[in-house]
Amino acid sequence: MKNWIIVGATSAIAEAVCRLWAVRGYRLFLVGRDQSRLDTLGKDYQVRGADAVHSFVMDVNDFDQHAPCWQAAEQQMGRVDGIFIAHGTLPDQSACEESVQQALTEINTNGLSIVSLCTLAANQLQQQGQGTIAVISSVAGDRGRQSNYVYGAAKGIVSIFLEGLRNRLYSKGVQVTTIKPGFVDTPMTADFDKGGPLWASADQVATGIVRAIDRGRNVAYLPWFWWCIMTIIKHIPEFIFKRLSL
Ligand SMILES: NC(=O)c1ccc[n+]([C@@H]2O[C@H](COP(=O)([O-])OP(=O)(O)OC[C@H]3O[C@@H](n4cnc5c(N)ncnc54)[C@H](OP(=O)(O)O)[C@@H]3O)[C@@H](O)[C@H]2O)c1
């Protein structure tokens, strides 16, 4: 039996992960902003075989709700085996350049809310002596680029924070898995020209996420070839990188 909290449960990638976990008979605690959408998803997962599905309405930027959310999950499921964090927004980069407030809101949603949730989760799971923290970061967090550095900076916070958390929790029996997808065809990328070999479906990425968690992976680039692409990008010397239109 596995009892999972899923934050950002209405994300296309999270939905695809939950469909796989439902078939395994897991208990799911869905966290999102839209109760009716959570109800619809919950019914679908139960039909697919989930042992039980609960829900909690929360905007992740309402940090005061993070602890009550964890407590509600513990109450409903008895114990929490893992937390999977999948919420996110793709900011309008030029709006973030013009507005400090906009930039900070995006950093809050994509970075600091995850710091808060993972700090709570780490302390609870450490006490328990086992559990998993799995979070969707992004390849965008590996290097800042002019086209999306606010999003990239927030994802960079997430990746580095999880790296430290993994180091802290290794000896405490808690697994920390960082997921770094490339381009995924979801509502988040609705305005992009899609197609081509670099694009993956939410189902493909979800299969990779479930496998990475099952295998206790530290960092999973999804699909795998993004590891090669990002290794090259990370090694371009800064005096060249700053001249590129990326
Ligand atoms: N798609 C890609 O190419 C790609 C690539 C790399 C990483 N990622 C990451 O993958 C994760 C999942 O994204 P996706 O592609 O599945 O996108 P998606 O379908 O657009 O899902 C985004 C989710 O984030 C939730 N969300 C946004 N702001 C929130 C807030 N303040 N409070 C609570 N929930 C909030 C949305 O909730 P509502 O339904 O209420 O709006 C939605 O469920 C994100 O972390 C994203 O950054 C995506």
Ligand as a Chemical Component Dictionary entry (heavy atoms), coordinates in Angstrom:
data_LIG
# 
_chem_comp.id                   LIG 
_chem_comp.type                 NON-POLYMER 
_chem_comp.pdbx_formal_charge   0 
_chem_comp.three_letter_code    LIG 
# 
loop_
_chem_comp_atom.comp_id 
_chem_comp_atom.atom_id 
_chem_comp_atom.alt_atom_id 
_chem_comp_atom.type_symbol 
_chem_comp_atom.charge 
_chem_comp_atom.model_Cartn_x 
_chem_comp_atom.model_Cartn_y 
_chem_comp_atom.model_Cartn_z 
_chem_comp_atom.pdbx_ordinal 
LIG N1  N1  N 0  5.124  20.992 -19.996 1  
LIG C1  C1  C 0  6.447  21.093 -20.064 2  
LIG O1  O1  O 0  7.035  21.211 -21.160 3  
LIG C2  C2  C 0  7.264  21.023 -18.815 4  
LIG C3  C3  C 0  8.661  20.907 -18.937 5  
LIG C4  C4  C 0  9.450  20.850 -17.793 6  
LIG C5  C5  C 0  8.840  20.901 -16.550 7  
LIG N2  N2  N 1  7.484  21.029 -16.461 8  
LIG C6  C6  C 0  6.908  21.097 -15.127 9  
LIG O2  O2  O 0  6.002  20.020 -14.978 10 
LIG C7  C7  C 0  5.048  20.366 -13.965 11 
LIG C8  C8  C 0  3.663  20.032 -14.464 12 
LIG O3  O3  O 0  3.346  20.873 -15.552 13 
LIG P1  P1  P 0  2.394  20.455 -16.757 14 
LIG O4  O4  O 0  3.208  20.499 -17.997 15 
LIG O5  O5  O -1 1.653  19.218 -16.400 16 
LIG O6  O6  O 0  1.444  21.723 -16.822 17 
LIG P2  P2  P 0  -0.108 21.975 -16.556 18 
LIG O7  O7  O 0  -0.949 20.852 -17.084 19 
LIG O8  O8  O 0  -0.347 23.352 -17.059 20 
LIG O9  O9  O 0  -0.227 21.962 -14.964 21 
LIG C9  C9  C 0  0.189  22.994 -14.147 22 
LIG C10 C10 C 0  -0.488 22.775 -12.810 23 
LIG O10 O10 O 0  -0.004 23.693 -11.845 24 
LIG C11 C11 C 0  -1.118 24.120 -11.067 25 
LIG N3  N3  N 0  -0.886 25.411 -10.460 26 
LIG C12 C12 C 0  -0.369 26.523 -11.029 27 
LIG N4  N4  N 0  -0.323 27.520 -10.132 28 
LIG C13 C13 C 0  -0.832 27.032 -8.968  29 
LIG C14 C14 C 0  -1.077 27.584 -7.699  30 
LIG N5  N5  N 0  -0.771 28.852 -7.397  31 
LIG N6  N6  N 0  -1.621 26.785 -6.744  32 
LIG C15 C15 C 0  -1.949 25.498 -7.022  33 
LIG N7  N7  N 0  -1.736 24.918 -8.213  34 
LIG C16 C16 C 0  -1.197 25.686 -9.182  35 
LIG C17 C17 C 0  -2.254 24.203 -12.082 36 
LIG O11 O11 O 0  -3.475 24.232 -11.396 37 
LIG P3  P3  P 0  -4.828 24.767 -12.080 38 
LIG O12 O12 O 0  -5.364 23.568 -12.841 39 
LIG O13 O13 O 0  -5.665 25.150 -10.926 40 
LIG O14 O14 O 0  -4.445 25.914 -12.969 41 
LIG C18 C18 C 0  -2.004 22.909 -12.846 42 
LIG O15 O15 O 0  -2.546 21.824 -12.147 43 
LIG C19 C19 C 0  5.300  21.837 -13.639 44 
LIG O16 O16 O 0  6.104  21.931 -12.484 45 
LIG C20 C20 C 0  6.091  22.327 -14.832 46 
LIG O17 O17 O 0  6.896  23.446 -14.507 47 
LIG C21 C21 C 0  6.672  21.077 -17.558 48 
# 
loop_
_chem_comp_bond.comp_id 
_chem_comp_bond.atom_id_1 
_chem_comp_bond.atom_id_2 
_chem_comp_bond.value_order 
_chem_comp_bond.pdbx_ordinal 
LIG N1  C1  SING 1  
LIG C1  O1  DOUB 2  
LIG C1  C2  SING 3  
LIG C2  C3  SING 4  
LIG C2  C21 DOUB 5  
LIG C3  C4  DOUB 6  
LIG C4  C5  SING 7  
LIG C5  N2  DOUB 8  
LIG N2  C6  SING 9  
LIG N2  C21 SING 10 
LIG C6  O2  SING 11 
LIG C6  C20 SING 12 
LIG O2  C7  SING 13 
LIG C7  C8  SING 14 
LIG C7  C19 SING 15 
LIG C8  O3  SING 16 
LIG O3  P1  SING 17 
LIG P1  O4  DOUB 18 
LIG P1  O5  SING 19 
LIG P1  O6  SING 20 
LIG O6  P2  SING 21 
LIG P2  O7  DOUB 22 
LIG P2  O8  SING 23 
LIG P2  O9  SING 24 
LIG O9  C9  SING 25 
LIG C9  C10 SING 26 
LIG C10 O10 SING 27 
LIG C10 C18 SING 28 
LIG O10 C11 SING 29 
LIG C11 N3  SING 30 
LIG C11 C17 SING 31 
LIG N3  C12 SING 32 
LIG N3  C16 SING 33 
LIG C12 N4  DOUB 34 
LIG N4  C13 SING 35 
LIG C13 C14 SING 36 
LIG C13 C16 DOUB 37 
LIG C14 N5  SING 38 
LIG C14 N6  DOUB 39 
LIG N6  C15 SING 40 
LIG C15 N7  DOUB 41 
LIG N7  C16 SING 42 
LIG C17 O11 SING 43 
LIG C17 C18 SING 44 
LIG O11 P3  SING 45 
LIG P3  O12 DOUB 46 
LIG P3  O13 SING 47 
LIG P3  O14 SING 48 
LIG C18 O15 SING 49 
LIG C19 O16 SING 50 
LIG C19 C20 SING 51 
LIG C20 O17 SING 52 
# 
